[in-house]
Amino acid sequence: MKTINTKNSVASNFSNVNLGDKLPQLTIPITVALITSGAIATRDFFPGHHDKDAAKELGSPHIFMNILTTNALVQGFVEQWGGANIRFTNLNIKLGMPNYPGDTMVFNGEVSALDPQNHSAVISLVGKNSMGAHVSGSVSVSWPRDFA
């Protein structure tokens, strides 16, 4: 899995953020290791996330990513742009197509709302794989005033 670097983030403070700003695209290879480690790390032992035969019995061609791993990838995508000092205040996402090993998910997003009084922004985003949108929605973040 690609390491997410927040040291050189684009929007390390609120004063660098503008309505309509595009977040840097992030491409994530979907691997067996990513799916299984995400499921184990989140204590999700549902067989469809780590046992290929069990997933096939459920009608799936392979194991598939759980929503908690998707949440982590969404947060990593936004944090890569906003810096390690951002605070997530709302996460409003929905799942679409499953993420299977061997595919790639590409994240795109943009600043869809700003609140200068609270040093906060809303990011609209989508993570797509070869079948379509795996995840879509919005994330609200704020920056500490010390970093504004």
C-alpha positions in Angstrom: 0.0 0.0 0.0 1.2 3.5 -0.8 2.4 5.5 2.2 0.4 8.7 2.7 2.7 11.7 3.2 1.3 14.6 5.1 4.6 16.4 5.6 4.2 18.4 2.3 0.5 18.6 2.3 -1.1 21.1 -0.1 -3.5 22.7 2.5 -1.4 22.6 5.6 -3.5 25.5 7.0 -6.9 27.0 6.3 -5.5 30.1 4.7 -4.3 27.9 1.8 -7.8 26.6 1.0 -10.1 28.0 -1.7 -13.6 26.9 -2.8 -13.3 24.6 -5.7 -9.7 23.5 -5.0 -9.0 20.0 -6.3 -7.3 17.5 -4.0 -4.3 15.7 -5.4 -5.4 12.4 -6.9 -4.5 9.3 -5.0 -4.2 5.9 -6.6 -4.4 2.8 -4.3 -3.7 -0.7 -5.5 -6.3 -3.1 -3.9 -4.4 -6.1 -2.7 -5.2 -9.2 -0.6 -2.9 -7.8 2.1 -4.7 -4.5 2.2 -8.1 -6.1 2.5 -7.2 -8.7 5.1 -5.1 -6.4 7.2 -7.8 -3.8 7.2 -10.3 -6.3 8.3 -8.1 -7.7 11.0 -7.0 -4.3 12.3 -10.7 -3.3 12.7 -11.6 -6.6 14.3 -13.9 -7.5 11.5 -13.7 -11.3 11.2 -16.5 -11.7 8.6 -15.2 -14.5 6.3 -15.9 -12.4 3.2 -13.0 -10.1 4.1 -10.3 -12.8 4.5 -11.4 -16.2 3.2 -11.7 -16.5 -0.6 -13.7 -19.7 -0.5 -16.2 -18.3 1.9 -16.5 -15.1 -0.2 -17.2 -17.3 -3.3 -19.9 -19.2 -1.3 -21.5 -15.8 -0.7 -21.5 -15.1 -4.5 -18.5 -12.9 -4.6 -15.6 -13.6 -7.0 -13.0 -12.9 -4.3 -12.6 -11.4 -0.8 -13.8 -7.8 -0.5 -12.9 -4.7 1.4 -14.8 -3.7 4.6 -16.3 -0.3 5.2 -13.9 0.5 8.1 -10.9 0.1 5.8 -12.6 2.3 3.2 -13.2 4.9 6.0 -9.5 4.8 6.8 -8.5 5.3 3.1 -10.9 8.2 2.8 -9.4 9.8 5.8 -5.9 9.2 4.6 -6.8 10.8 1.2 -8.1 13.9 2.8 -5.3 14.1 5.4 -2.7 13.8 2.7 -4.1 17.1 1.3 -5.0 18.9 4.6 -2.1 17.9 6.7 -1.7 16.0 10.0 -3.2 18.8 12.0 -6.7 18.7 10.5 -9.6 17.5 12.6 -12.3 15.4 11.0 -15.7 16.7 12.2 -18.0 14.7 9.9 -17.7 11.7 7.6 -20.7 11.2 5.3 -19.9 8.4 2.8 -21.7 5.6 1.1 -20.3 2.4 -0.5 -21.0 1.5 -4.1 -19.1 -1.2 -6.0 -16.9 -3.6 -4.0 -13.1 -3.4 -3.9 -11.6 -6.7 -4.9 -7.9 -7.7 -5.0 -6.1 -6.9 -8.3 -8.1 -3.7 -8.9 -7.1 -0.1 -8.3 -9.0 2.6 -6.6 -8.5 6.2 -7.6 -9.6 9.0 -5.3 -10.6 12.5 -6.5 -12.0 15.3 -4.4 -12.6 19.0 -4.2 -13.4 21.7 -1.7 -17.2 22.1 -1.9 -17.8 24.5 1.0 -15.8 26.8 3.3 -16.5 28.2 6.7 -13.9 30.9 7.5 -15.3 31.6 11.0 -14.6 28.0 12.0 -11.6 27.4 9.8 -13.3 24.5 8.3 -14.1 23.0 4.9 -16.2 20.3 3.3 -14.5 18.0 0.8 -16.7 16.2 -1.8 -15.0 13.0 -2.9 -15.2 9.8 -4.8 -13.0 6.7 -4.9 -13.5 4.7 -8.1 -12.4 1.3 -9.2 -12.8 -0.5 -12.6 -16.5 -1.1 -11.8 -17.4 2.4 -10.8 -17.6 4.3 -7.5 -16.5 2.2 -4.5 -17.1 5.2 -2.2 -18.6 8.6 -2.5 -19.6 11.4 -0.2 -18.2 14.2 1.8 -15.8 14.9 4.7 -15.8 17.9 6.9 -12.5 19.0 8.4 -11.2 21.9 10.4 -7.8 23.3 11.2 -6.6 24.6 14.5 -6.4 28.3 14.7 -2.7 28.1 15.4 -2.3 26.7 11.9 -4.7 29.1 10.2 
